[in-house]
Amino acid sequence: MSSEQDYDVVVIGGGPGGYAAALYGASAGLTVALVEDGAVGGTCLNRGCIPAKALLQTAEVYRTADHAADFGVIADGASTFTVDWAKVSQRTNGIVDRLVGGLPGLTETGAVSVNGTVLRGGAVVIATGSVPRTLPGFEFEGELIVSSDHSTRSASLPERVAVVGGGVIGSEFASVFTDVGVHTTLLEAMPGGVLPVGPDPELADVLRRALVKRGTTIHAGAKVNPPEMSDGGIVLGFEANGASEKIEVDQVLVATGRRPVSADMGLTEAGIQVSDKGFIEVDKTTMATTRPGVYAVGDVVDTPGLAHVAYAEAIVAIKAILGEQPDPVDYARVPWIVYTHPEIAWAGYTEDAAKAAGYDIVVHKHKFAGNGRAMIIGDTDGMVKVVAQRDGPILGVHIVGPWASELIAEGYLAVNWQALPEEVGAFIHPHPSLSEAVGETMLALTGRALHG
């Protein structure tokens, strides 16, 4: 027996964009129904951002323990460490479960069952997210050919792995696998091999060299062939630098991006325009689709596939629903982070992009090698690089090194507010701290500096 229920907003999808819309709408006094066919939290919380970063933290702990003697900490007895991946998986799942368990309580007033019930909303927010892409011949079966969704929640670890794709996801997993002792081969179709699109190439090169130094084998410009099964595992052939090669591995992780979840939803029939690539078309000033009263946010929209961007888009959509005048997301200035070792983070123009846009620029860099806090924690690889318009505002801030993910907040604020270098250079940075590297770089852009 069916029934009908009315809400101010019906949100389809319980990932970052969806639950952010539900929470923000509820806090504004709207009645909200949140519809999710899996666990609340979506890919980011259940299979992506959170579990992946938990694995990266395990890798950091392992590196620290393995270099304890460098700090004068000597193990009593055996001085070697091993990784119990089953316990790593148990810890990761525990973190996810605690976070997922916290979300339904936050959205309880809007969470409803849709079986046999018709939900009507004054507005609808579509936040159905994305799923991993694959390649022809690399269909996922969860054990030998896997996606990042499989790897983040796996209770076992391969001895040899090929990571196909050197973007953010591929680079992060290559960093994890390498650090915990997996023989790792990274195959990327584009030049450079690591993060070919996005960050300043100079920063990507720091990461590439760091991965190679720690044991990652990287092949750039590699065209892979479908895998073949062998008695010893999986044989993966590829062409790179004009030569054909084959490697044998235990597992292939395909990290070639993600695709929006928009098929078989009747969107076109409902008057919602969808691109050839499956993205829902929206007015990015309000996140409104081509169907009045329907909005879309997150990975299902052709905008940066970042959880924090989905949060921001959800706020824009709810404000538009409320009849307010939201400030649209400035996608050219959003912060990006790659949680590898070393971490990479940036906001705004790269050096090359600023030149291509016609800016007359000045660039300054400050290496962590001269930073006191970096020396103390034993992590001096990397730099801060700032791009500014000559006699004008800061255009881009780029960081590779320890805790870049935390340091970028100041850089994003500077870029987003179009601050002048002397304004940021006037900030007093604690000493000793990693943030001093940001301050030193800003000071250098004023023509004066403290250290070199």
C-alpha positions in Angstrom: 0.0 0.0 0.0 1.5 3.3 -1.0 1.4 6.6 0.7 2.6 10.1 0.1 4.7 12.5 2.3 5.5 16.1 1.7 8.9 17.8 2.5 10.4 21.1 1.7 13.4 19.3 0.2 14.0 15.7 -1.0 17.7 14.9 -1.3 18.7 11.9 -3.4 22.1 10.5 -2.3 23.7 10.4 1.1 27.3 11.3 0.3 29.0 14.5 1.2 26.9 16.6 -1.2 23.7 14.9 -0.1 24.1 14.9 3.7 25.5 18.4 3.6 22.4 19.6 1.8 20.2 17.7 4.3 22.1 19.1 7.4 22.3 22.6 6.1 18.7 22.6 5.0 17.5 21.2 8.3 19.5 23.8 10.2 17.7 26.5 8.2 14.3 25.1 9.3 13.4 23.1 6.2 11.9 19.7 6.4 14.2 17.3 4.6 13.9 13.7 3.3 17.3 12.0 2.6 17.2 9.0 0.3 20.2 6.7 0.1 20.3 3.1 -1.2 23.5 2.2 0.7 25.3 3.4 3.8 24.9 7.1 4.6 28.2 8.9 3.9 28.6 7.8 0.3 31.9 6.8 -1.4 33.9 9.4 0.5 33.1 8.2 3.9 32.7 4.5 3.2 35.2 3.6 0.5 37.1 6.8 -0.4 38.4 9.8 1.5 38.2 8.5 5.0 39.4 4.9 4.7 42.1 5.9 2.1 43.5 8.5 4.5 43.4 5.9 7.3 45.6 3.7 5.2 48.0 6.6 4.5 48.2 7.2 8.2 49.2 3.6 8.8 51.9 4.0 6.2 53.1 7.1 8.1 53.2 5.3 11.4 55.1 2.5 9.8 57.7 4.9 8.2 58.1 6.6 11.6 58.6 3.3 13.5 61.0 2.1 10.8 63.2 5.2 11.3 62.9 5.4 15.1 66.6 4.9 15.5 67.2 8.2 13.6 65.6 9.9 16.6 67.6 8.0 19.1 64.8 5.6 19.9 66.3 2.1 19.9 64.0 -1.0 20.0 64.6 -3.5 22.8 65.3 -6.7 20.9 64.2 -7.0 17.3 64.3 -3.7 15.5 62.1 -4.6 12.6 58.5 -3.9 12.1 55.8 -5.7 10.1 52.3 -4.6 9.0 49.3 -6.7 10.1 46.9 -5.7 7.3 44.0 -7.5 8.9 44.3 -5.2 11.9 44.9 -2.2 9.6 41.6 -3.1 7.9 39.8 -3.5 11.3 41.0 -0.1 12.4 40.0 1.5 9.1 36.6 -0.1 9.2 36.1 1.1 12.8 36.8 4.7 11.9 34.3 4.5 9.0 31.7 2.8 11.2 32.0 5.4 13.9 31.6 8.2 11.4 28.7 6.5 9.6 27.0 5.9 12.9 27.2 9.6 13.7 25.5 10.7 10.5 22.0 9.2 10.9 21.6 10.9 14.3 22.4 14.2 12.6 19.9 13.6 9.8 17.3 11.7 11.7 14.4 14.1 11.0 15.0 13.9 7.3 15.9 10.2 6.8 12.9 8.2 5.4 12.2 4.8 3.8 11.0 5.0 0.2 9.6 1.5 -0.1 6.0 2.0 -0.9 6.2 5.7 -0.1 6.1 8.7 -2.5 8.2 11.6 -1.3 7.2 15.0 -2.6 9.5 18.0 -2.1 9.2 21.6 -2.9 12.7 21.2 -4.2 14.9 18.2 -5.1 18.7 18.0 -4.7 20.4 15.2 -6.7 23.7 14.1 -5.1 24.1 10.6 -6.5 27.9 10.8 -6.7 30.3 8.7 -8.8 31.7 5.2 -9.2 35.2 4.1 -10.4 35.9 4.0 -14.1 37.6 1.0 -15.6 39.2 0.1 -18.9 38.2 -2.4 -21.6 39.5 -5.8 -20.5 39.9 -4.6 -16.9 36.5 -5.4 -15.5 36.5 -5.3 -11.7 36.0 -8.6 -9.9 37.2 -7.5 -6.5 40.2 -9.7 -5.9 42.7 -9.6 -8.9 41.4 -6.6 -10.8 40.2 -4.0 -8.3 39.2 -0.4 -7.9 40.0 2.0 -5.1 36.6 1.1 -3.6 37.9 -2.5 -3.1 41.4 -1.6 -1.9 40.3 0.8 0.9 38.3 -2.0 2.6 40.4 -5.0 1.8 41.6 -7.2 4.7 44.6 -8.5 2.7 47.6 -7.0 1.0 49.1 -8.1 -2.3 52.8 -8.8 -2.5 53.1 -7.3 -6.0 50.7 -4.7 -7.4 50.3 -2.7 -10.6 48.6 0.6 -10.2 47.1 1.8 -13.5 46.7 5.5 -13.5 49.0 8.1 -11.8 46.4 10.7 -10.8 45.4 11.5 -7.3 43.9 8.1 -6.4 46.7 6.1 -8.1 49.4 8.2 -6.5 47.9 7.9 -3.1 47.7 4.1 -3.3 51.2 3.8 -4.8 52.4 5.8 -1.8 50.6 3.5 0.7 51.6 0.2 -1.0 55.3 1.3 -1.4 55.6 2.3 2.2 54.2 -0.9 3.6 56.5 -3.1 1.6 54.4 -4.0 -1.5 56.4 -4.2 -4.7 54.6 -1.4 -6.6 54.6 -0.5 -10.3 52.8 2.7 -11.3 51.7 2.9 -15.0 50.5 6.3 -16.3 49.5 7.0 -19.9 50.6 10.7 -19.8 54.1 12.1 -19.5 55.5 12.6 -16.1 54.0 9.5 -14.6 52.7 11.1 -11.4 49.9 13.7 -11.2 50.1 14.7 -14.9 47.1 17.0 -14.5 46.4 19.5 -11.7 49.4 20.5 -9.6 52.4 22.5 -10.6 54.7 20.1 -12.4 57.5 21.1 -10.1 55.6 19.8 -7.1 54.6 16.6 -9.0 58.2 16.0 -9.7 59.1 16.2 -6.0 56.6 13.4 -5.4 57.8 11.3 -8.3 61.3 11.4 -7.1 60.3 10.6 -3.5 58.3 7.6 -4.7 61.1 6.3 -6.8 63.5 6.8 -4.0 61.3 4.7 -1.7 61.0 1.9 -4.2 58.1 2.6 -6.6 58.7 1.7 -10.2 57.1 4.3 -12.4 56.4 4.1 -16.2 55.2 7.3 -17.8 53.6 7.3 -21.3 52.5 3.7 -20.7 49.8 2.1 -22.8 48.5 -1.0 -21.0 47.1 -4.1 -22.5 44.4 -6.2 -20.9 45.8 -8.5 -18.2 46.4 -12.2 -18.7 46.2 -14.9 -16.0 49.4 -17.0 -15.3 50.4 -19.7 -12.8 52.3 -17.0 -10.9 49.6 -14.3 -10.9 48.6 -11.7 -13.5 50.7 -10.8 -16.5 50.3 -7.2 -17.5 51.8 -6.0 -20.8 52.4 -2.4 -21.7 54.2 -0.1 -24.1 56.3 2.8 -22.9 59.1 4.8 -24.4 58.9 2.8 -27.7 59.4 -0.5 -26.0 57.1 -3.3 -25.0 57.3 -4.8 -21.5 55.5 -7.3 -19.3 55.3 -7.6 -15.6 53.8 -10.2 -13.3 51.8 -9.0 -10.3 49.3 -10.4 -7.8 46.8 -7.6 -8.2 46.0 -4.8 -10.6 44.4 -1.6 -9.2 42.7 0.4 -11.9 42.7 4.1 -10.9 41.7 5.9 -14.1 39.1 8.2 -12.6 35.4 8.1 -11.7 32.2 8.5 -13.6 29.0 10.2 -12.5 26.0 8.1 -11.3 23.2 9.4 -13.5 22.0 6.6 -15.7 18.7 4.8 -15.5 17.2 7.6 -13.3 14.8 9.0 -15.9 16.5 12.4 -15.8 16.1 13.2 -19.5 12.5 12.2 -19.4 12.0 14.6 -16.4 13.5 17.5 -18.4 16.9 17.4 -16.8 19.7 17.9 -19.3 22.6 15.4 -19.0 25.9 15.6 -20.9 27.4 12.9 -23.1 29.7 12.0 -20.3 26.8 11.6 -17.9 27.1 14.8 -15.9 24.0 16.7 -15.0 24.0 20.2 -16.5 23.5 23.0 -13.9 23.6 26.7 -13.5 26.7 26.9 -11.4 25.6 30.1 -9.7 22.7 28.2 -8.0 23.3 24.5 -8.9 19.9 24.5 -10.5 19.3 22.0 -13.3 17.2 22.5 -16.4 14.1 21.3 -14.5 12.7 24.0 -12.3 13.0 23.1 -8.6 15.6 20.4 -9.2 19.3 21.0 -8.2 22.4 18.8 -8.5 25.6 18.9 -6.5 28.8 16.8 -6.1 30.4 14.3 -8.4 27.3 14.0 -10.5 28.1 17.6 -11.7 31.1 18.4 -13.9 33.0 20.3 -11.2 36.1 19.3 -9.2 35.4 15.9 -7.7 36.2 16.9 -4.1 34.1 16.3 -1.0 34.6 19.9 0.2 33.5 21.2 -3.1 30.3 19.1 -2.8 29.8 20.6 0.7 30.1 24.1 -0.8 27.8 23.3 -3.7 25.2 21.9 -1.2 25.2 25.2 0.7 24.7 27.1 -2.6 21.8 24.9 -3.6 20.0 25.2 -0.2 20.5 29.0 -0.2 19.0 29.2 -3.7 16.0 27.0 -2.5 15.6 29.5 0.4 15.4 32.3 -2.1 18.7 33.8 -0.9 21.5 35.1 -3.2 24.3 32.6 -2.7 27.9 33.3 -3.6 28.7 30.7 -6.2 31.7 28.4 -5.7 34.9 29.9 -7.3 36.2 26.6 -8.8 39.4 28.3 -10.1 40.5 28.9 -6.5 39.3 25.8 -4.5 41.9 24.0 -2.5 43.2 20.6 -3.8 45.1 18.0 -1.7 46.9 14.8 -2.5 47.6 12.8 0.7 50.7 11.1 -0.5 54.1 11.2 1.1 55.1 13.9 0.7 51.7 15.6 0.6 50.8 18.0 -2.1 48.3 20.9 -1.8 47.5 23.9 -3.9 45.0 26.6 -4.6 44.8 29.0 -7.5 46.9 29.4 -10.6 50.0 27.3 -11.3 53.0 29.2 -12.7 52.3 28.0 -16.3 48.5 28.7 -16.0 49.1 32.2 -14.8 51.4 32.9 -17.7 48.9 31.4 -20.1 46.2 33.7 -18.7 48.4 36.7 -19.6 49.5 37.7 -16.1 52.9 39.3 -15.5 54.0 37.2 -12.6 56.7 36.8 -9.9 57.4 33.5 -8.3 59.2 32.6 -5.1 59.9 29.3 -3.4 61.1 28.3 0.1 62.3 24.8 0.7 61.5 22.8 3.9 65.1 21.8 4.0 65.8 25.1 5.8 62.8 24.9 8.1 63.5 24.2 11.8 60.3 22.3 12.5 60.8 20.2 9.4 64.2 19.3 10.6 62.9 18.4 14.0 60.2 16.0 12.7 62.7 14.6 10.2 60.7 15.4 7.1 62.5 18.1 5.0 61.6 17.1 1.5 59.5 19.7 -0.4 58.8 23.4 -0.7 56.3 26.2 -0.7 55.9 28.0 -4.0 53.8 31.2 -4.4 52.7 32.8 -7.7 51.7 36.4 -7.6 50.9 39.1 -10.1 53.7 41.6 -10.3 52.7 44.5 -8.0 49.4 42.7 -7.4 47.6 39.9 -5.5 48.6 36.3 -4.8 47.4 34.1 -7.7 48.4 30.7 -6.5 49.9 28.9 -3.5 51.5 25.4 -4.0 53.0 23.2 -1.2 54.7 19.9 -1.3 56.0 18.5 1.9 55.0 17.7 5.5 51.4 18.5 6.4 50.7 20.4 3.2 47.1 19.4 3.7 46.9 21.6 6.8 49.2 24.4 5.6 47.1 25.1 2.5 44.3 26.7 4.4 46.3 29.9 4.8 47.2 29.8 1.2 43.6 29.3 0.1 42.5 32.2 2.2 45.1 34.4 0.6 44.2 33.3 -2.9 40.4 33.5 -2.4 40.6 37.0 -0.9 43.1 38.1 -3.5 45.5 39.2 -0.7 48.7 41.0 -1.5 52.0 39.3 -0.5 52.9 42.0 2.0 49.5 41.5 3.7 50.2 37.8 4.2 53.8 38.4 4.9 52.8 40.6 7.9 51.2 37.6 9.6 53.2 36.4 12.6 53.9 32.7 12.1 54.8 30.7 15.2 58.4 29.6 15.6 59.4 26.8 15.1 56.6 25.8 12.8 56.1 24.5 9.3 53.9 27.5 8.5 57.0 29.7 8.7 57.8 28.4 5.2 54.6 30.1 3.9 55.5 33.3 5.7 59.0 33.3 4.4 57.9 32.8 0.8 55.4 35.7 1.1 58.1 38.0 2.6 60.4 37.1 -0.3 57.7 38.3 -2.7 57.9 41.8 -1.1 61.5 42.1 -2.0 62.7 41.4 1.5 63.2 38.2 3.4 64.6 36.8 6.7 66.3 33.7 5.4 67.7 33.7 1.9 
